[in-house]
Amino acid sequence: MRIEVLSNEEMKRIHEASLGILEDTGIQIDHKKMLETLADAGAKVDFENNLARIPADLVESSVAKVPREICLAGRDPEYDHLISSDGDFIVRCGAGYTLVPSESGKGFRAATIKDQKDFGIVADSLDSIDFSGLMSIQDVPPKSADIHATKILLENTRKHFMGLTMGSVNMRYLAEMQLAVRGNKEAMVQRPLFHSLVSPISPLYFPEDEIERLKVCGEYGLPVKVAVLPLLGVSAPVTLAGTITQANAEALGGFTLLQTLYPGLPTMYYCIPGVAEMRVGGSVGGGPENLLLYAAMAQLGASYYGIPTECPALVSDGFIFEQTMLQKGMGTLMAAISGATILHGAGGLDRGMGTSFVQLVIDDEIVQFIRRIGTRFEINDSKIGIDVVNRVGPKGCFLADDHTYNYFRDEIQFYPAVFDFSSYSNWVNNPKGIYARAEDKVVDILKQHEVPPLEDAIIRELEKIIKAADREIV
């Protein structure tokens, strides 16, 4: 199921305009060796102003080097995903969550190591959540919090996740942790347990440490995506078309940097433009304009470039339950039918600042709902069943017919666990809402679900890496 927000002609026009931005305006890169590498590859570099103007042929040759399939693996092969632009979508939790609901039920509190552990366990248990999530835990040294959280998540999930880091120094420790679990670099490259990201600052600026982080990922052969986050009306033009074009230029510029340094390094098309709320000066992540932007970017990445594409489908603004349900449901459906490969934001609240295990369970069910909509159904003589209709006839009942017996298990049907399809007369006997039913499921998961432990030798190695990181960074 696909929709087209952009025509082929419009995508071509955006592509050509993006090439014009990179060639005429260029991108600022505060990294001398990166500038020298681009100059050697044919870019026009102004070393005094750290500006690289990149010709169209260099951009297009770099895009051609991006792998069209990427393996994003779990601890066990059953959790591996081979993603491509024309494959089924997969869902990942958000990353960087700093807050969780307080036990009093009023407001949020800082996320802790225990929350990271429980989050990993809950995500590990949910069938429609394909990747787990790394939190920004607050009860460890802040400068190495990402390294501590990575250790906890490696121990408490078998699923892939995104390694969100504080910077290039921390990225090396994360890579060493993955190397300790995988055993050797070849195994890590073939089946990476997590991937990372670098991010330009819109408009058109790469700080020095982003390039250093990219170099660490390249040295270890880890997939790394370029996260492009322009804000419409503030760090990008106020028009949808202008924001899309600038975001696309930044993505193509990122591909050029990646592939010039490390040809063939796996990456993704990852543009998540925000929308400025012009009345109050804030920003919106899950409004209708956001969904149009996400859909357009997903279509460009998947259809025009043929590159696996990520989209913030499950992002919501604020934490009002009814609004969150609407934004996540609409966002997931829009992203799924626009061609996005990875849908992120599962479990997230307040535009990714906070998370809730209950929300993660609800998001799992939203994804199941949308996946059922996108599952094709078979049309053949037996399924159409003209003979069945003739046999049952007017005023008949199909319930006892052999056709029903033969097909009712094969014809996929969505059966809710936290949603409730019962009538009021049945519901009133057990009047729980969606949130309460999801709370019950979280309690059951944390009581019953067990993640197989890592080997003791691997855990000891991870602890050594943590201690080394704290000595250097803290």
ZILIN-V924787 format. One record per run of one state. SS is the DSSP state (h for helix, s for strand, l for the rest). FROM is the first residue (numbers start at 1). TO is the last residue. If there is no record, write none. Layout:
SS:FROM:TO  SS:FROM:TO
This chain:
l:1:7  h:8:25  l:26:26  s:27:29  l:30:31  h:32:41  l:42:43  s:44:46  l:47:50  s:51:53  l:54:55  h:56:65  l:66:68  s:69:72  l:73:76  h:77:79  l:80:80  s:81:84  l:85:89  s:90:93  l:94:98  s:99:101  l:102:107  s:108:110  l:111:112  h:113:125  l:126:130  s:131:131  l:132:141  h:142:156  l:157:159  s:160:162  l:163:167  h:168:182  l:183:184  h:185:190  l:191:193  s:194:198  l:199:200  s:201:201  l:202:204  s:205:206  l:207:207  h:208:220  l:221:223  s:224:228  l:229:230  s:231:232  l:233:235  s:236:236  l:237:239  h:240:261  l:262:268  s:269:271  l:272:273  s:274:277  l:278:281  s:282:284  l:285:287  h:288:304  l:305:308  s:309:311  l:312:320  h:321:336  l:337:341  s:342:346  l:347:347  s:348:349  h:350:352  l:353:353  s:354:355  l:356:356  h:357:373  l:374:380  h:381:384  l:385:385  h:386:392  l:393:401  h:402:407  l:408:423  h:424:430  l:431:433  h:434:448  l:449:455  h:456:473  l:474:474
